[in-house]
Amino acid sequence: MSDETTGTVAGGTTVGRSIRLAAFVWRVVLLIVCGYGLYLNTGLDDGALDLQSFSYYTILSNLFVLLAYLWVTGRTALALGPDRRELPVLAPVLSGMVLVAITITGLVYNFVLVPRDVALGTFDGGDLADLLVHTWVPLLTVGEWLLFARKGRFRWWYSAVWLVTPAAYAIFAFIRAEVGPVLKGVSSRYPYFFLDADEFGWSTVLVNVLWLLVGFLALGLIVVAVDRMLGVAARHLRR
């Protein structure tokens, strides 16, 4: 293979400088889009941080992406030398956790929340702030993983570990509802309608949470399956 494709050395896989540079540029664009989306959605564009915005899974999952990719992008910048080097990537469990978390953000917004708002006649088409955090950040994160992550590193049991994200968020949302004020954006103690125990009762909400966990698990298993298939394909290409 050419110098700009993969090659195997002791301790890992090295790539040419152009691939490391492409990964660096992609990651910087992801950070800019994610950072600007958070800027627009957390009140900073109005001059004051809106702490209530951090009650939403969307904001927290985007913040997760921002922090993870700040770290790996910094490492990528340090690896832009002319010789062949390993491309810095996130640790497997963290990589999958970030990927699944932000993918859920995109899926729930575009296939659950938007259709509901359209049916209720309350959807305004979505502004730039919505598109950045709900669509562009998920797409850029998935694209980064497909293009630059080392494949074949995920294990099936990772999908169970990744359930920590939705479980922790649900617990956080319920505790915040008990101790915090009504959220201005939705006029409810709960950030999302499917978590609203005031409207639907705890039995329905707990079933909704269970389905949310099932959805996370299913997506996690799909991600692991895709990762393992791409890993097999990559090994065949290197032969």
Secondary structure by P-SEA (a helix, b strand, c coil): ccccccccccccccccaaaaaaaaaaaaaaaaaaaaaaaaccccccccccccccccaaaaaaaaaaaaaaaaaaaaaaaccccccccccccaaaaaaaaaaaaaaaaaaaccaaaaaaaacccccccaaaaaaccaaaaaaaaaaaccccccccccccccccaaaaaaaaaaaaaaaacccccccccccccccccccccccaaaaaaaaaaaaaaaaaaaaaaaaaaaaaaaaaaaaac
